[in-house]
Amino acid sequence: MNDESTPTAMPFAGSAQAFGAAAEGMVKALSGLNLPVPQLAQIQADYLKSAAEVWNQSLQRLQGDDAARAAPLADRRFGSAEWADNPAAAYTAQMYLLNARSLMHMADSVEADAKTKARIRFAVQQWIDMASPSNILALNPDALKKAVDTQGQSITTGMQHLLQDLRKGHVSQTDESVFEVGRNVATTEGTVVFENALFQLIEYKPLTAKVHERPMLFVPPCINKYYILDLQPENSVIRYTVEQGHRTFVVSWVNPDESLRTKTWDDYIEHGPIAALRAVQAITGQDSINTLGFCVGGTILSTALAVLAARGEQPAHSVTLLTTLLDFENTGILDIFIDEAGVRLRELTIGAGAPAGPGMLKGKELATTFSFLRPNDLVWNYVVGNYLKGESPPPFDLLYWNGDSTNLPGPMYCWYLRHTYLQNELKQPGKLTVCGEQVDLGAIEAPFFVYGSREDHIVPWAAAYASMPLIGGTKTFVLGASGHIAGVINPPAKGKRSYWTNSKLHAQADDWFKGATEHPGSWWPTWSEWLKPHGGKLVGAPRAPGNAKFKAIEPAPGRYVKVKV
């Protein structure tokens, strides 16, 4: 930390003036946009009125009026007694929140197209979250009290945490020393039975005497590691599937290094799920396989199945898509990052035609981007705890996985950006040629189970629902509570959250929801009941993984998932 980025030595009065000057600068920047004069005048009038009220309340407190004591603020950053009892801290927090509201009102008032307004809102919100007085040691009474109580040890420890994170290249969100892949995360017993340059195929040891004759193949996202589906035994989607009697295989994508920088989207389709499907067919002797794709893994799986359909093959007996985009019309907050200029820049720097040759999208860049989609929860919360208070973040398997980022080959990533997020061509039958075949998602002849999460900011649930008209066969849609990850990883034993079902499919997602029925708990049993008849008859569980051709390579979770960025 230094005085330029974090003015820890600045006295309270000077800091308040600095906040005011910074807010004034942001107001001037917003004023340079097309803001309707009447709305701007109303925002200014409301601001002056509220600022006067905050100031008068503060003066009354300084004069000893207990009735003017500030109540604890609802914002958890300022919810402690230290913020409420300290007149200067209470005033700073109240003025900060007033400035934040006024700036967001101004951003909402800008006359511009929807995408420009979304970008302005995002930029203003980022600045607001960064400028919180809770992020500054001199203005954070919680951190100052801890420094006094510990005789400065909390500051010393915080600086040590900062230096450690600078070496690691990211803000620590959990105690990473507690976890080890294969020891206490990704522990479901299995064996790697196939591998190529892009992935390892894991076959999991049956947990039942008999298994369904038709196997199950999971295709996780390649922008994260597969063990989000196998964090702990009690919240493992993989283990749950095995417990239901399904012979389960999972793709574990490689964390690519520079040797794979030329790999394309076609490579990921042909040598990813298509190769995995072939291997599972050969190992089990079954031509028809149940399949599941999660997030980008669902997009990749669906593309692969459409390629195979164009070749006259229908290997999927069923398809489950979890928080997956096939129609990229509504990509939520991620849309603000996507435009022709941005995609073209990526293509010129790391794409297949880059003048200096193809490059890599670094995993840390992806992780940072996703963290700043929720900066208060995933960035500033840890800045305050780790550095200002000298606290070690508690161990949390999900956040350990979140920090275990992966690289992506530039050509693959650039193709994905352009043809899905930017040009939304995957949903158009025959528009895209992948692996030499024209892609038509509607040609996939399998029943689909499509899941969305109601508070998902990565794949808005209405966007997940938009897959329904693109796919053929019978279709089931289920909506779960919570977000992109927590909604999916919701084991029945926890008894948490809820989900919605409606057998009648409507053209619009909102109409579907109006007629939906809410159920308490996890959606997993509903999916399991749907999947059960697709598994076929029960047969004796295999005694060993693989077969004579696909021999055991190493125990799960394998080498690929352990490679760090």
C-alpha positions in Angstrom: 0.0 0.0 0.0 1.2 3.5 -0.6 -0.1 7.0 0.0 -1.2 7.4 -3.6 -3.5 4.4 -3.7 -4.5 4.1 -0.1 -4.1 7.4 2.0 -3.7 5.6 5.3 -2.0 8.6 6.9 -4.5 11.2 5.9 -6.4 12.8 8.8 -10.2 12.6 8.9 -11.0 16.1 7.8 -8.6 15.9 4.8 -10.0 12.5 3.8 -13.6 13.8 3.9 -12.5 16.7 1.6 -10.7 14.2 -0.7 -13.9 12.1 -0.9 -15.9 15.2 -1.7 -13.4 16.3 -4.4 -13.4 12.8 -5.9 -17.2 12.7 -5.9 -17.2 16.1 -7.6 -14.8 14.8 -10.2 -17.1 11.9 -10.9 -20.1 14.2 -11.1 -18.3 16.4 -13.7 -17.4 13.3 -15.7 -21.1 12.2 -15.7 -22.2 15.7 -16.5 -20.2 15.5 -19.7 -22.6 12.8 -20.8 -26.1 13.5 -22.0 -28.0 14.0 -18.7 -31.5 15.5 -18.8 -31.4 18.9 -17.0 -34.6 18.4 -15.0 -33.4 15.0 -13.6 -29.9 16.4 -12.8 -31.4 19.4 -11.0 -33.6 17.0 -9.0 -30.7 14.8 -8.1 -28.7 17.9 -6.9 -31.6 19.2 -4.9 -32.1 15.8 -3.2 -28.4 15.6 -2.5 -28.2 19.0 -0.9 -31.2 18.2 1.3 -29.9 14.9 2.4 -26.4 16.2 3.0 -27.8 19.0 5.2 -29.7 16.4 7.2 -26.6 14.3 7.7 -24.5 17.4 8.7 -27.1 18.7 11.2 -27.4 15.3 12.8 -23.7 15.2 13.2 -23.6 18.6 14.8 -26.3 17.6 17.2 -24.3 14.6 18.2 -21.2 16.7 18.8 -23.2 18.9 21.0 -24.1 15.9 23.2 -27.6 15.2 21.9 -28.0 11.5 22.5 -31.3 11.5 20.5 -29.2 12.3 17.4 -27.1 9.2 17.8 -26.6 7.4 14.5 -28.4 4.1 14.2 -26.3 1.2 12.9 -26.3 1.3 9.1 -27.9 -1.6 7.1 -24.8 -1.8 5.0 -22.7 -4.5 6.6 -19.4 -2.6 5.9 -20.6 0.0 8.4 -22.8 -2.1 10.7 -20.6 -2.4 13.8 -20.9 -0.3 16.9 -17.6 1.3 16.2 -19.0 3.0 13.1 -22.2 4.1 14.9 -20.5 5.3 18.1 -17.8 7.3 16.4 -19.3 10.7 15.2 -16.6 11.2 12.5 -16.9 7.6 11.2 -20.7 7.7 11.2 -20.6 11.0 9.3 -18.1 9.6 6.8 -20.1 6.5 6.2 -23.4 8.4 5.8 -21.9 10.8 3.3 -20.2 8.1 1.4 -23.6 6.2 1.0 -25.3 9.5 0.0 -22.6 10.2 -2.6 -22.9 6.6 -3.9 -26.7 6.8 -4.3 -26.5 10.2 -6.0 -23.8 9.0 -8.5 -25.9 5.9 -9.3 -28.9 8.1 -9.8 -26.9 10.1 -12.2 -25.7 7.0 -14.0 -29.2 5.8 -14.4 -30.3 9.2 -15.8 -27.8 9.2 -18.7 -29.5 9.2 -22.0 -27.8 6.5 -24.0 -28.4 3.0 -25.5 -28.8 0.1 -23.0 -25.2 -1.2 -23.4 -23.6 2.2 -22.8 -25.8 2.8 -19.8 -24.8 -0.6 -18.4 -21.1 0.2 -18.9 -21.5 3.5 -17.2 -23.3 1.9 -14.2 -20.6 -0.8 -14.0 -17.8 1.8 -14.0 -19.5 4.1 -11.5 -20.2 1.1 -9.2 -16.6 -0.1 -9.4 -15.4 3.4 -8.4 -18.0 3.6 -5.6 -17.0 0.2 -4.1 -13.3 1.1 -4.3 -13.8 4.5 -2.6 -15.5 3.1 0.4 -14.1 4.5 3.6 -14.1 1.0 5.0 -11.3 0.2 2.6 -9.0 2.9 4.2 -7.2 2.2 7.5 -7.4 5.8 8.7 -11.2 5.8 8.2 -12.1 2.4 9.4 -12.8 2.4 13.1 -13.0 -1.4 13.3 -9.5 -1.7 11.9 -8.2 1.1 14.1 -9.7 -0.5 17.2 -8.1 -3.8 16.4 -4.8 -2.1 15.8 -5.0 -0.5 19.3 -6.2 -3.7 21.0 -3.3 -5.7 19.4 -0.7 -3.0 20.0 -0.2 -2.7 16.2 0.2 -6.4 15.6 -2.8 -6.5 13.3 -1.1 -3.9 11.0 2.1 -5.9 11.0 0.2 -9.1 10.1 -1.8 -7.3 7.5 1.4 -6.1 5.8 2.7 -9.6 5.8 -0.5 -10.8 4.2 -0.2 -8.1 1.6 3.3 -9.1 0.7 2.3 -12.8 0.5 -0.6 -11.9 -1.8 1.7 -9.8 -4.0 3.9 -12.8 -4.5 0.9 -15.0 -5.3 -0.5 -12.4 -7.6 -4.0 -12.3 -6.2 -6.0 -11.4 -3.1 -6.4 -14.4 -0.8 -10.1 -15.3 -0.3 -9.4 -18.4 1.8 -6.6 -20.1 3.7 -5.2 -22.0 0.7 -2.8 -24.0 2.8 -5.7 -26.0 4.2 -6.7 -27.5 0.9 -5.0 -30.0 -1.5 -6.6 -31.4 -4.6 -7.0 -35.1 -4.1 -6.5 -35.0 -0.3 -9.5 -33.0 1.0 -11.1 -31.7 -2.2 -11.8 -33.8 -5.3 -11.7 -37.0 -3.2 -14.3 -39.2 -4.9 -12.5 -42.4 -5.7 -11.8 -43.0 -9.4 -9.2 -43.7 -12.1 -7.9 -41.8 -15.1 -8.6 -44.2 -18.0 -7.8 -42.0 -21.0 -5.9 -38.8 -21.7 -4.8 -36.6 -24.6 -3.3 -33.2 -24.8 -6.6 -31.4 -23.8 -8.1 -33.6 -21.0 -8.0 -36.7 -18.8 -11.1 -38.9 -18.6 -11.9 -40.1 -15.1 -14.0 -43.1 -14.4 -15.4 -43.2 -10.9 -15.6 -46.3 -8.7 -19.2 -47.5 -8.3 -20.7 -47.1 -4.9 -23.6 -49.6 -5.6 -23.5 -53.3 -6.4 -25.4 -52.7 -9.6 -25.3 -49.7 -12.0 -27.4 -48.5 -14.9 -26.2 -50.1 -18.1 -26.1 -46.7 -19.8 -23.1 -44.6 -18.5 -23.0 -40.9 -17.7 -20.4 -38.4 -19.0 -19.9 -35.0 -17.4 -18.3 -32.1 -19.4 -17.4 -29.3 -16.9 -16.3 -25.8 -18.0 -12.7 -25.5 -19.3 -12.4 -22.0 -17.8 -12.4 -23.6 -14.3 -11.3 -26.9 -12.9 -13.8 -29.8 -12.8 -13.7 -30.4 -9.0 -16.4 -27.7 -8.4 -18.5 -30.8 -9.0 -16.6 -32.7 -6.4 -15.6 -30.4 -3.6 -16.5 -32.5 -0.5 -18.3 -35.8 -0.2 -21.3 -34.1 1.2 -21.7 -31.6 -1.6 -20.3 -33.5 -4.6 -22.5 -33.7 -7.6 -20.2 -36.4 -9.0 -20.5 -38.6 -5.8 -24.2 -38.1 -5.7 -24.5 -39.3 -9.3 -22.4 -42.3 -8.5 -24.5 -43.1 -5.5 -27.6 -43.1 -7.7 -26.1 -46.1 -9.5 -24.8 -44.3 -12.6 -21.4 -45.4 -14.1 -19.9 -41.9 -14.2 -17.1 -40.5 -16.3 -15.9 -36.9 -16.0 -13.7 -34.8 -18.3 -10.8 -33.1 -16.5 -9.5 -30.4 -18.7 -5.8 -29.6 -18.9 -4.6 -26.3 -17.6 -2.9 -25.3 -20.9 0.6 -23.9 -21.1 2.4 -22.2 -24.0 2.7 -25.5 -25.8 -1.1 -25.4 -26.4 -1.4 -21.8 -27.4 -2.4 -22.6 -31.0 -5.4 -24.8 -30.0 -8.7 -23.8 -31.5 -12.4 -24.1 -30.7 -12.5 -27.0 -33.2 -9.7 -28.7 -31.3 -11.6 -28.4 -28.0 -14.7 -29.9 -29.6 -13.1 -32.7 -31.6 -10.5 -33.7 -29.0 -12.6 -32.8 -26.0 -16.2 -34.1 -25.7 -16.1 -36.0 -29.0 -13.0 -37.9 -27.9 -14.5 -38.5 -24.5 -17.7 -39.8 -25.9 -15.8 -42.3 -28.1 -13.7 -43.4 -25.1 -16.8 -44.0 -22.9 -18.5 -45.9 -25.7 -15.5 -48.1 -26.2 -15.0 -48.7 -22.4 -18.6 -49.5 -21.6 -19.7 -51.1 -24.9 -22.7 -48.7 -24.9 -23.4 -46.6 -28.0 -25.9 -44.4 -26.2 -24.7 -42.3 -23.3 -26.2 -39.9 -20.8 -24.4 -36.5 -20.9 -24.2 -33.4 -18.7 -22.6 -30.1 -19.4 -22.0 -27.3 -16.9 -21.7 -23.6 -17.9 -19.2 -23.4 -20.8 -19.0 -27.1 -20.7 -22.7 -27.2 -21.7 -22.0 -25.0 -24.7 -19.0 -27.2 -25.7 -21.0 -30.4 -25.2 -24.0 -29.2 -27.2 -21.7 -28.0 -30.0 -20.0 -31.4 -30.0 -23.4 -33.3 -30.2 -24.5 -31.0 -33.0 -21.3 -31.8 -34.9 -21.9 -35.5 -34.4 -25.5 -35.1 -35.5 -24.3 -33.6 -38.8 -22.1 -36.7 -39.2 -25.2 -38.9 -38.7 -24.3 -39.9 -35.1 -26.6 -39.5 -32.0 -24.5 -40.7 -29.1 -26.4 -38.8 -26.4 -29.4 -40.7 -24.9 -30.0 -37.6 -22.7 -28.5 -34.2 -22.2 -28.4 -32.2 -19.0 -27.4 -28.5 -19.2 -26.6 -26.6 -16.0 -26.4 -22.8 -16.2 -25.5 -23.0 -19.9 -25.8 -20.4 -22.7 -26.8 -21.5 -26.1 -28.5 -18.3 -27.0 -26.2 -15.4 -26.2 -28.7 -12.6 -26.6 -28.9 -11.9 -22.9 -25.5 -12.5 -21.2 -26.1 -10.3 -18.2 -23.3 -8.3 -16.8 -20.7 -9.9 -19.0 -22.2 -8.1 -22.0 -20.5 -4.9 -21.0 -17.1 -6.4 -21.9 -18.1 -7.5 -25.4 -18.0 -5.4 -28.5 -16.4 -5.5 -31.9 -13.4 -3.4 -30.8 -12.7 -5.5 -27.8 -13.0 -8.8 -29.6 -10.8 -7.5 -32.4 -8.2 -6.4 -30.0 -8.1 -9.9 -28.5 -7.8 -11.4 -31.9 -4.9 -9.1 -32.8 -3.0 -9.9 -29.6 -3.7 -13.6 -28.7 -5.8 -14.9 -31.6 -4.9 -17.2 -34.4 -4.0 -14.4 -36.7 -2.1 -12.3 -34.1 1.1 -10.7 -35.8 3.3 -12.1 -33.0 1.6 -15.5 -33.1 -1.2 -17.0 -31.0 -1.1 -16.3 -27.2 -2.8 -17.3 -24.0 -5.6 -15.8 -22.0 -4.1 -16.0 -18.5 -6.2 -17.6 -15.8 -5.4 -14.8 -13.4 -6.9 -12.3 -15.8 -10.1 -14.3 -15.9 -10.2 -14.8 -12.2 -9.7 -11.0 -11.6 -12.5 -10.2 -14.0 -15.0 -12.5 -12.4 -14.0 -11.3 -8.9 -14.7 -7.7 -9.9 -18.2 -8.6 -11.0 -18.9 -8.7 -7.2 -16.1 -6.5 -5.8 -17.4 -6.0 -2.3 -17.9 -9.7 -1.7 -14.8 -11.0 -3.6 -12.2 -8.2 -3.4 -12.7 -5.4 -0.9 -14.1 -7.6 1.8 -10.7 -9.4 1.8 -8.7 -6.3 1.4 -10.2 -5.1 4.7 -10.0 -8.4 6.5 -6.6 -9.5 5.3 -4.6 -6.2 5.2 -6.4 -3.6 7.4 -7.3 -6.0 10.2 -4.6 -8.6 9.8 -7.1 -11.5 9.8 -6.6 -14.7 7.9 -9.6 -15.7 5.7 -11.3 -18.8 7.0 -10.9 -22.1 4.9 -13.6 -22.4 2.4 -13.5 -25.1 -0.3 -15.6 -23.1 -2.8 -13.3 -20.1 -2.6 -10.2 -22.3 -2.9 -11.6 -23.7 -6.1 -12.5 -20.1 -7.2 -8.8 -19.1 -6.9 -7.5 -22.2 -8.7 -7.7 -20.5 -12.1 -6.9 -21.9 -15.6 -5.5 -20.5 -18.8 -7.1 -20.7 -22.2 -5.5 -20.8 -25.7 -6.0 -17.5 -27.5 -7.4 -18.9 -30.7 -10.0 -21.0 -28.9 -11.0 -18.1 -26.6 -11.3 -15.5 -29.5 -13.5 -17.8 -31.6 -15.7 -18.3 -28.6 -16.0 -14.6 -27.9 -16.7 -13.6 -31.5 -19.1 -16.4 -32.6 -21.1 -16.7 -29.4 -21.0 -13.6 -27.2 -20.5 -11.0 -30.0 -22.4 -12.5 -33.0 -24.6 -15.0 -31.3 -24.4 -17.5 -34.1 -24.6 -20.8 -32.3 -28.3 -20.6 -32.1 -28.7 -20.1 -35.9 -29.0 -23.5 -37.7 -26.2 -24.0 -40.2 -24.6 -20.6 -39.5 -21.4 -22.0 -37.9 -19.0 -24.6 -39.3 -17.3 -26.5 -36.5 -14.9 -29.4 -37.2 -16.0 -29.2 -40.8 -19.7 -29.6 -40.1 -22.5 -27.1 -40.1 -23.9 -26.9 -36.6 -27.7 -27.2 -35.9 -28.5 -27.7 -32.2 -32.0 -28.7 -33.2 -30.6 -31.8 -34.9 -29.6 -33.3 -31.5 -32.1 -36.2 -31.0 -32.2 -36.5 -27.2 -34.4 -35.3 -24.3 -33.0 -32.3 -22.5 -33.0 -31.3 -18.8 -32.1 -27.6 -18.6 -31.3 -26.0 -15.3 -31.0 -22.3 -14.5 -30.2 -20.4 -11.2 -32.5 -17.5 -10.3 -29.8 -15.1 -9.1 -27.2 -16.1 -11.6 -25.2 -13.1 -12.8 -23.0 -15.1 -15.2 -25.9 -17.0 -17.0 -29.1 -15.1 -16.3 -31.8 -17.7 -15.8 -33.9 -16.3 -18.6 -31.0 -16.8 -20.9 -30.7 -20.4 -19.8 -34.4 -20.8 -20.5 -33.8 -19.3 -24.0 -32.1 -22.6 -24.9 -35.5 -24.4 -24.9 -36.7 -23.4 -28.4 -33.3 -24.2 -29.9 -33.2 -27.9 -28.9 -35.3 -30.8 -30.1 -36.8 -33.8 -28.3 -38.7 -33.6 -25.0 -37.6 -30.8 -22.7 -37.7 -30.1 -19.0 -36.7 -26.8 -17.4 -36.0 -26.4 -13.6 -35.1 -23.2 -11.9 -33.1 -23.2 -8.7 -32.6 -20.5 -6.1 -29.3 -18.7 -5.5 -26.5 -18.0 -8.0 -24.3 -19.6 -10.6 -22.4 -21.9 -8.3 -24.4 -22.1 -5.0 -27.6 -22.9 -6.9 -26.0 -25.8 -8.7 -24.0 -27.1 -5.7 -27.1 -27.6 -3.4 -27.1 -31.1 -1.9 -30.4 -32.5 -0.6 -29.0 -33.3 2.9 -28.5 -29.6 3.6 -32.2 -28.9 3.2 -31.3 -25.4 1.8 -32.9 -23.1 -0.7 -35.7 -24.1 -3.1 -36.4 -24.7 -6.8 -39.3 -24.2 -9.2 -40.9 -26.6 -11.8 -43.5 -26.1 -14.5 -44.2 -28.8 -17.1 -45.8 -26.3 -19.4 -43.2 -24.5 -21.5 -44.0 -21.0 -22.5 -42.3 -18.8 -25.1 -41.2 -16.3 -22.5 -39.3 -17.2 -19.3 -41.4 -14.9 -17.1 -44.6 -16.6 -18.3 -43.1 -20.0 -17.4 -42.2 -18.7 -13.9 -45.7 -17.3 -13.3 -47.1 -20.8 -13.6 -44.2 -22.5 -11.8 -44.5 -24.3 -8.4 -41.9 -23.7 -5.8 -40.5 -26.7 -3.9 -38.3 -26.6 -0.7 -34.8 -28.0 -0.8 -32.5 -29.3 -3.6 -33.4 -29.8 -7.2 -31.0 -32.8 -7.3 -33.6 -35.5 -6.5 -35.9 -34.1 -9.3 -33.0 -34.4 -11.7 -32.2 -37.9 -10.4 -35.8 -39.1 -11.0 -35.7 -37.6 -14.5 -32.4 -39.3 -15.3 -33.2 -42.7 -13.8 -35.2 -44.1 -16.7 -32.6 -42.9 -19.2 -30.0 -45.0 -17.4 -31.5 -48.2 -18.6 -31.6 -51.5 -16.7 -29.4 -52.3 -13.8 -26.4 -54.6 -14.4 -23.5 -55.7 -12.2 -21.0 -52.9 -11.4 -17.7 -53.2 -13.2 -15.0 -54.8 -11.1 -12.2 -52.6 -12.5 -12.0 -49.2 -14.3 -11.5 -49.1 -18.1 -10.9 -52.2 -20.1 -8.1 -54.0 -22.0 -7.7 -51.1 -24.4 -8.3 -48.2 -21.9 -6.1 -49.2 -19.0 -5.8 -47.4 -15.7 -3.3 -44.5 -16.0 -3.4 -43.0 -12.5 -5.8 -42.5 -9.6 -8.3 -39.7 -9.7 -8.1 -36.7 -9.6 -5.1 -37.1 -12.0 -2.3 -34.8 -12.9 -4.0 -32.3 -15.1 -6.2 -30.8 -12.4 -3.3 -30.3 -10.2 -1.4 -28.0 -12.6 -1.5 -24.4 -11.3 -1.4 -21.2 -13.3 
